[in-house]
Amino acid sequence: MTGAEALINTIIEENVDTIFGYPGGSIIPFYDKLYDYTDKLRHILVRHEQGAVHAAEGYARATGQVGVCVATSGPGATNFVTGIADAMMDSTPIVCITAQVDVGKLGTNFFQEADMVGITTPITKWNYQISRAEDIPIVVPQAFHIARSGRPGPVLISITKNAQVEKFRYRYDLKAALDRMVQVPRRDNLEKRDLNVQKAIELLNNAEKPLIIAGQGVLISGAEAVLAECANKGCIPVACTLLGRSAMNFHDHYYIGMVGMHGNISANAMTQQADVILAVGMRFSDRVTGNTGGYAQNAQIIHIDIDKTEFNKNVQVDLTIHGDARQMLEAICDGLVFKDRESWRRFGYEQYDKEKENVIGPMLASKKLNMAQVVDAINSHYIEKVSPKSYGSNVVLVTDVGQNQMFAARYLKLTMKTGWITSGGLGTMGFALPAAIGAKCGRPDAQVVAIVGDGGLQMNIQELGTILQNNIDVKIVLLNNSFLGMVRQWQDLFFDKRFSHTMLVNPDFSKICEAYEIEYMKISKPEELEDAIDRMAASKGAFFLEAVVDPTANVYPMIPGGKTLNDLIIR
């Protein structure tokens, strides 16, 4: 068979059922053969290649499987770059397939030639250029293996046009393909790791004020249940990072909030007062730590991570445990003993009560519609009203980046069963709409809600066309404040209210939705919220709810850039 057909067959052998892509000249042989495989492989035609990568990310994050996206050479391939960088920062397993010009034309500045291997080397786990058809059943399985193994991440395969049309005798042999990989010997000292696990148990058992901080690694490894068991067995409060928000049930007795720049007062205060911190599957991002010179100075820090390059990179820790989050937590949980730390847990709740009185309560009681109220209404319907017994197990919530994201992270009462997808490390505006499309394709029975701002939405608004063409049932909630809200907030607080180029003159979104045949509703008052969310949830097919919100509302608490977790601005 041809290389193009071999590529399709190998993708199918890797248990892929959906791919996201956009055709072009150099990838035509692949698309020509794809015409014969529509019964086995669903192709979602996006409107921009960046949308294809974000859709693959959403698919991967919603399902736990590898997402796949396809583009042609040159500009099609380079449009992948932002999405690939996003996936790299957030440890999302995707395989990106881009075409390349004929091998004989490489290096000649041929039409639509771009060196994708060179361009993406810093932002991929691995990349490879296939120039012979016979290499396809070897390289592609390796790409999937690398994307999903260890710390997940993006892999790029660049395939020349001649490799797509060459014929060879195809055979898929996963074992043979993986056996040909360069095996890097693991130098883990298992005895040392076991010793460090025992030291961690001892530190936690003896601590007066222990704290667990859970990152996305807990979700990736499926460690949510054992995390909760550790908390309850050892009487240890748990905080989560932005990407780890659904690692712990919001209603759990020991959950004390989100850490970081816009985190909860309780989580940040406990970080600063803890005597032992167990950090699991997180990387001590600057958005989590603030100024590291003043971070958790009273604590001995234990760091569990599957990627040893994260150890002591941003924060110097006292004990490192290299391994899978679930396996390491299970080992630690076995040795934990109950210790009465009720006063420590109560301290966290007292801080949370302070936040409710000074921040949360006033925001939710505002007579002007704000983002917090809209997010709270989404939470009330999709997590508490519709599925209170299953804790939102059939709900996937996707956010964009900016104030909409921070309000969502703060006011959604996420559980271990609620899908939570957002762009963390790269902070990619325009992420939510295509990511929500990918999530819905991966979990068609789930209720998928995208929470977006008017700035981020318009960066990939063309993907409404993908919804139209493929009849994708995604609910879109636009929090419209006619500003680039997060930049405006910084200008408000730190740049003397000089709102330089952050005000947006927006289009009539009702007409855009009419053009894309998407049901639309607009609200501007708090009392309109409940009926609007109920109508959206009951709608058959895609729905666009525009909430015109207070443009002056800021996200609090907030830690200014360069400050420590002690320097919280409450309002």
N, C-alpha and C positions, 0 to 999 in steps of 0.2 A: 504494500500500500504506500501511498505518498506520505511524506512527513506531516502534512497538514492533518490527514486522517489518523495517523499514528498519535499525533498530539491530542486529538479529540478522544480517541480510545483510551489513552493513558489518563487523561483527566477523569473520564468515566470510571476507570479502574480504581481511581483514588476516592471513589464514592462521592463525587461531586455531582449535584443535580441542577445547580444554577450558577450561571456566570454572568458578569456584567461587562458590557463592552460597547465599542464604537468602531465601525469598520473604516478602512482606508486602503490606499493603493498597495502597500507592502504586505498587508495582512489578508488580502482578498483570497488567496488560496485556502486559508483556514476557514474563512466565512463561506466559501463555495462548498467545502465539504460539510460544514455545519448544517447546511441546508438539508442534508440527508439524515441528521441525527436529532431532529426536533422532538422525537418521541422519547429520547433518553437524556437530553441535555437542554434545559431551559435557558434561553439567552434573553437577558433584559437589556434592551437598547436604551442607553442613557442619552442625555443631550450634551454632555461634556465629559471628557475623560476623567477629570477630577471627581465628578459625580460617580463614576464607575468604581474608583478606588474607595471612596467613602461608603458606597453601597456594599462593597465587599467587606469593609470593616464592620459595618452594621450587621451584616449576615454572620460574620465570624463571632462577634461579641454576643449576638442573640442566641446562637446555636452551639458555640464551643467548637465548631468545625472550621476548616480552612476556607477563607473566602477567596474567590478567583475573579480577576478582571483582565480584560484584553484590550489592546489598542494597537494602532498602526505605528509606523516608525516616525521619526522626526517630531513634529509638534504634538501628534497624538500621544507619543511616548513621554515627551517632556511635561505634558499636562498631568501626568501621573505623579510628578515629583512631590507636590505638597501632601498628597494623600499617603504616599510611601513614608515620608518623614513623620507624619502623624502616627501611622501604624508602628513605626520604630519606637517613637517616644512612649507609646501606650501599650507596647508588647502585644500587638494584635497580629494573629497569624493569617497572612494573606500571601497568595502567589500571584504576581503581576507578570503577565505575558505581553511582551511588546515585539512587534515585527522590526526587522532591520533590512536594509537593502542587500542585494546580492553580495556574496562574499568577495567577489572580484571587484566590486565597486567601493569597498570599504576604504576610507581614508582619502577619497577623491572629492569630498564635498558634493556627493551625488544628491539629487533631489530628495528631500526629506530624510537626510542622513543625520543622526545625532548619536553620539557615543553614550548610550545609556548605561553601559557597564561602568564607565568612568564617572558619569554624573551621579549615579546612585550608590557607588561604593560606600560612602560615609553613612548612608541612611538605610542600608539593608543588612540583614543578617548574613546574606550570601547573594551573589548574583553570578550569572553565567551566560555567555553568548554561544548559542548552538549554531554551527555553520554546516553540519552534516546531518541528514535525516536520521541516520542510524544511531545518533547520540540521544535522540528524543526519549526512547523508553528507559534510558539510563539516567539522564539528567532530571527529567520531570519528577520521577518518584523521589529522587534525592531532594529536590526543591520542597516538595510537600513535607517530607520528613524533617527537614531543617526548620521550616516555618512553624511546625506544631510542637517540636521537641524542646526540652529545656525551657528557657525563657522564650516564649513565642515571639514571632516578629515577621516582618515582610521579607520576601525573597523575590528577586526579579530574574526572569528568563528573557533574554533577547534572542530571537530566532530569525535568521536571515531568510530572505525570500526563496533562495534556491533550496534551502533545507526543507521548505514547505512543499516543494514540488518534486523533489527527488523521490524515487521509489526504492524500497528495500524490503527485506523479509522481516515483518514486524513480529515481535514476541514480547509480551509484558512479563517480567520476572522481578518482582519486588525485592526478593532476597538477593538476587544477583546484582541488582542496581545498588542496594545499600552496602553490599559487601565491597563494592568498588570505591566507596567513599574513603577519603583519608581519615583514618581513625586517630584522633588525638587522645593519647593516654590520659586518663583521669588520675590526677595526683592527690585526690582526697585522702587524707589520713582518717580512716574510719574510726580508729581508736580515739584520735583526738576529737572527732566530731561527737562520739558517744560521751567522752569526758566533758565536752562543752555542754551537751544536753544535760548532764547531771549537775554541772555548775549552774546552769540556767534554772533548773528545778530548785536547787538550794537557794539561789538568790530570790526567786519568787516566793518560796515558802517562808523565808525569813523576813521578807519585806513588810514594812508597815504601810507603805503607800505605793503599791505596784500599779502599773497601768499597761494595758495592751493597746498598741496602735496597729490597726489592720489596714493593709493596702490591697491593691487589686490582685496581688499574688494569691491572696486567700481565695478570691473568686475563681481565678484561673485553675487553681489546684483542687477546687471543690472542697475547701476546708471550712465552710461556714458552720457546719454542725459541730465539728470538734472545737472550733473557736468558741462557740457558745458554751460547750461543755467545760472548756478551760476556765471561762469566766465564772460559771456557776460553781464549779468544783472548788476553785481556789478563792472565790469571792473577790474577783479582780475586775475592776471597771474596764470597759473597752471603748476606744475612740476609733474613728475611721478617717481615712484620707478621702479626697474628692472621688477618686476612681474606685475606692473601696467602700463607698457609701452603703451598698446593700449587703456587705459582708456580715452585718449584724442586724438583727431585727430591731427596728426603732423602738418597739414596745418591750424589749427585753429589759429586765430589772437592772442589768449591768451596763447597758448602752448609755454613754454620756455625751455623744455628739460627734461632730466633725471637727478635725483639727485644721489649723492654718489661717491664712490671711483673712478669710471670711468665715472662719469656723466658729463653733459655739464657745461662749465664755467658759463653760464648764470644762470642755476638752482641753482648751489652751491653758487654763489655770491649773488643771491637774497635771498637765505635761510639765509645767514649771515647778510643781511641788512634789512630783513623784520621786521616790527613792530608787525604784527599779522600773525600767521601761522595757517591755518586750515588743520590738518592732518586727512585724511579720509581712513579708512581701511588699515592702514599700522602700522608696529610695531616698528619703529625706530631701525631697524637693524644696527649693527655696520658698515655694508657696506654702509649704507645711511648717518649715522651721523658722521663717523670718531670719533675722540676723543670727547666724550660727554661733557667734561669740557669746550670745546670751541664752542659748537654747538648752533647756533641761539640765541646768548646771548642778542640780541636787541629785541627779539620777545616775545609776549604773545602767548602761544601755546594752541590751542583748539584741542582736540583729540576725534574723533568719531570712535568707534569700537564696534563690536558685542560681542567681548570677553573682558570682564572687567578685566581679569587678565593681559592684556597688558598695562593697565593704570599705568603710573609712574614706569614701570618696567625697562626701559632703560633710559628714559628721563623724568625728572619731568616737568609736564605740568601745565597750569594755569586753564584749564577748561576741564572736561571730559563729554562726551555725550555717554551713553551706548545705542546702538541700531543699527538697520539695516542701512547701508550706504545710500541707496536710500531714505528711509523714513526720515532720519534725514536731508539729503541734501534738500529734497523737503520742509521740514519745514523751513529750513534756507533760501532757495531761495525765499519763499513767502515774507520774510521780508527785503530782500536786496534792496537797492536803488542805482541807478547809481551815481557814483562819478568820476569826471575826474581824472584818474590816468595815463594819457597817458605818462607822463614823466617817471613814474615808469616802465611801460611796455617797453618804449623805451630804458631804461637802460638795461633791459634784452636782447633786440635785439642788442644793442651795444656790449654786452659781447659775444653774439653769433657770431656777425661779427668778433670779435677778434679771436674767435675759428676757424671760417672758414678760416681766413687769416693765422693763425699760425699752425693749426692742420689739419683741414678737407681738405682744398685746396691742400696743399703739398702731403697729402696721396693719394688723388684721382688723382693727376697729376704725380705720381711717374712712372718712366720708368720701374721699377721692379714691377712685379705683387705682390700685397699685398691683405690681407684679406678685407680691406676696399673697394677696387675696386670690388672685387667679390660680396660682400654684396650689394654694390650700384647697380651693374648690376642686381642682383636678384630683388631688389626693383624696378628698372626701368621697368623690364618686368612684374613681377607678380602683382604689385600694381598700377603702373602708366600707363603702356602700354596696358596691357590686360583689366584692369577693372578701368579706370580712373573715370568713372561716379559712380561706386558702391564702390570706394575706397577699393578695395581688399576684398570685402565681401565674396568671395568664395575661399579665400586663407587662409591656415593655415601654419604658419612658426614655425618650431620647432628647438631649438638649443641644442647643448650639453653644456659642461661647460669648461671654460677657455678663451683663447683669442678669439676663434671663437664666443663665446657667447657675449663677450663684444663688439667686432666689429659689430656683428649683432644688439645688442641693441642700439648702437650708430648710425649706418648708415642706418638702416631700417626706412623708413618714415611710421610708423604704423598709422593706423586709428582706430576708434572705432569699425569698422566692420572687421578688419583683425584679424584672429586667431593668438595668440601669446602664445607659450608654451615653457617654459624653467624651469630648476631646479634652484631654488633660495636659500632657506635657507640651505639646506644640500650641495648644489653644487656637484651633483652626476655625475661624468664622466661615460659615457656609457648610459646616459638617452635618448639621442635624437632618436636613431634608433628605439628602441621598442616603444617609445612614439609616434613617427610619424606613426608607424604601427597602433597603437591604435587609433590615430586621424583619419586616413584614414578609418578605420573600422567604426568609429562613424559617419563620414561625407564623405561617398563614392563619393559624387559629387564635393567635394572640391579639389582644387589643394594643395597637401601637400608637402612641401619642408623641408627636414632636413638638417641643417647646422652643420657640425661636424668637429672636429679636428682629426688628425691621432692618437693621444693618446686615446681620448674618444671613437672613433669609434671601436678600437680594444678591448675595454673592453666588448662590447656586439656584436661583429661583427658576431657572430653565428646566429643572428636574420635575416641575409640575407637568411638563410634557411627558415624562416617563410614567407618571401616575396616570395620565389620560390614556396613553397608548396601551398600558398594561393593566388598567382597571385595578389599581392597588389601593386598598382600603387603609389609608393612613389619615389619622386625625392631626391637623396642624393648628397649633395655638400660637398666634402671633401676639407677642407682648409689645405693642407699638407705642413708644414714647417719642418718636420722631427725633431721636438722637442716637449717636453711637454712645450708648449709655455708660459703659464702664470708663471710657476715656473722658466723657463729660464729668463723671464722678471725681476723677483725679483732678481735672481742671477746676472743679468746684472747691475741692478741699485743699489742693496744694499749688494751684496756679492762678490764684486771685480771681477765680470765676471768669477767666479769659477763655471763652468757649470757641476756640479757634477750629473751625472746619469740622465740628462734630454734629451740627444740626442737619437733619435730613429733610429734604422736600420729597415726600413719598408719593407714589402713584396711587390711583384709586384701586385698592386691592379687590374690590367687588367686581370690577370690570375684568381684571386679570383672571379671577376665579371663573367668571362667566365664560371667558374665552377658552379656559381649560376644562369646562364642564364640571366644576367642583362646587358642591353646595357651600354657601357662604352665609356668615352671620357676623354682625358687628355689635359690640356692646361698649359702654363707657361708664357704667354705674355699678357699684357693688351689688345692689339689689337685683341686677339682671343676671348675675353670675350663675346661680343654681340652675335656672331654667335653660340657660345657654349650654352649660356642660351636659345636662340631661339630654337636650336635643342633639348635641354633637355625638354623644355616646350611642344614642338610639338610631342614628343615621346609618343607612346602608350605602357603603362606599366612602370615598374620601370626603373630608369635611374641613373647612377652613374657618376658624373662629378668630376674628380680629378683636382684641381687647385694647382699647385706647386707654393707656394708663398714665398716671401722674409722671410727667417728665422730670420733676425735681426730686423724686424719691431715690435715695441712695441705699446701697446694701450695707447694713451694719450687723454685727461689729466688723471692724476693719483694722488690720495691722498695716500701717504705712510702710512703704518700701524702705528697707534698710533698718527697720526697727525690730525689736524683739517681741515675743509673744506677750510680754508684760505691758506693752505699749498699745493696748487696744483702744480704739476709738469706738465708743458705744453709740453715740448719736450726735 
